[in-house]
């Protein structure tokens, strides 16, 4: 059952990514599905998928001129990557560091 939830969550993430650039995306259903897995054997995959979805949301919000929403989405991705305790933790920490630097650079230039 948990594997099915993971794949349904992945499908919802993919559907959100297919929305036109600059338009708000429906990420609530994917978030609800993937958050159910944060206490399961699929935790690492669900956490990474949520982080990548928030990155995509941030890029989309920024393209639509909504910088506050973009920064909020990036902050969620960064928090997910930083709290990871899986074998991919070091990679996620590097990703969080790069996103944090990019968010700071974008904020300074605006």
C-alpha positions as CSV (number, residue, x, y, z in Angstrom):
1,X,0.0,0.0,0.0
2,X,2.8,2.4,0.8
3,X,4.5,1.8,-2.5
4,X,1.2,2.7,-4.2
5,X,1.1,5.9,-2.2
6,X,4.6,6.7,-3.3
7,X,3.9,6.3,-6.9
8,X,0.6,8.2,-6.7
9,X,2.6,11.0,-5.0
10,X,5.2,10.9,-7.8
11,X,2.4,11.1,-10.4
12,X,0.9,14.1,-8.6
13,X,4.4,15.8,-8.6
14,X,4.8,15.2,-12.3
15,X,1.3,16.6,-13.0
16,X,2.1,19.7,-11.0
17,X,5.4,20.1,-13.0
18,X,3.4,20.0,-16.2
19,X,1.5,23.2,-15.4
20,X,2.4,26.3,-17.6
21,X,5.3,28.3,-16.3
22,X,4.4,31.3,-14.2
23,X,1.0,29.9,-13.1
24,X,0.3,28.6,-9.6
25,X,0.6,24.8,-9.3
26,X,-1.6,22.4,-7.3
27,X,0.9,20.7,-5.0
28,X,-1.5,20.0,-2.1
29,X,-2.5,16.5,-3.2
30,X,1.1,15.4,-3.8
31,X,2.2,16.9,-0.5
32,X,-0.6,15.1,1.4
33,X,0.3,11.7,-0.3
34,X,4.1,12.0,0.2
35,X,3.8,13.3,3.8
36,X,2.0,10.0,4.7
37,X,5.3,8.2,3.9
38,X,7.6,10.2,6.2
39,X,7.5,7.5,8.8
40,X,7.8,4.5,6.4
41,X,10.6,2.7,4.5
42,X,9.9,5.1,1.7
43,X,10.8,8.2,3.8
44,X,14.0,9.1,1.8
45,X,12.3,8.9,-1.6
46,X,9.2,10.9,-0.3
47,X,11.4,13.5,1.3
48,X,13.5,14.0,-1.8
49,X,10.5,14.2,-4.0
50,X,8.8,16.8,-1.8
51,X,12.0,18.8,-1.8
52,X,12.3,18.7,-5.6
53,X,8.6,19.6,-5.9
54,X,9.1,22.7,-3.7
55,X,12.2,23.7,-5.8
56,X,10.0,23.5,-9.0
57,X,7.2,25.5,-7.3
58,X,9.8,28.1,-6.3
59,X,11.1,28.4,-9.9
60,X,7.5,28.6,-11.2
61,X,6.5,31.3,-8.6
62,X,9.6,33.3,-9.5
63,X,8.8,33.1,-13.2
64,X,5.4,34.5,-12.3
65,X,6.9,37.4,-10.4
66,X,5.8,36.0,-7.0
67,X,9.1,36.2,-5.1
68,X,7.6,35.9,-1.6
69,X,5.9,32.6,-2.5
70,X,9.1,31.5,-4.3
71,X,11.2,32.1,-1.2
72,X,8.7,30.3,1.0
73,X,8.8,27.2,-1.3
74,X,12.6,27.2,-1.4
75,X,12.7,27.5,2.4
76,X,10.5,24.3,2.6
77,X,12.8,22.5,0.3
78,X,15.9,23.5,2.2
79,X,14.3,22.5,5.5
80,X,13.5,19.0,4.1
81,X,17.0,18.5,2.8
82,X,18.6,19.6,6.1
83,X,16.5,17.3,8.3
84,X,17.3,14.2,6.2
85,X,19.0,11.4,8.1
86,X,19.4,8.9,5.2
87,X,22.5,7.8,3.4
88,X,21.9,10.6,0.9
89,X,22.1,13.2,3.7
90,X,25.5,14.6,2.5
91,X,24.1,15.2,-1.0
92,X,21.0,16.7,0.4
93,X,23.0,19.0,2.6
94,X,25.0,20.2,-0.4
95,X,21.8,20.8,-2.3
96,X,20.4,22.8,0.7
97,X,23.5,24.9,0.9
98,X,23.4,25.7,-2.9
99,X,19.7,26.5,-2.7
100,X,20.3,28.8,0.3
101,X,23.1,30.6,-1.4
102,X,21.0,31.0,-4.6
103,X,18.1,32.3,-2.5
104,X,20.3,34.8,-0.7
105,X,21.9,36.0,-4.0
106,X,18.4,36.4,-5.6
107,X,17.2,38.4,-2.6
108,X,20.2,40.7,-2.6
109,X,19.9,41.4,-6.3
110,X,16.2,42.3,-6.1
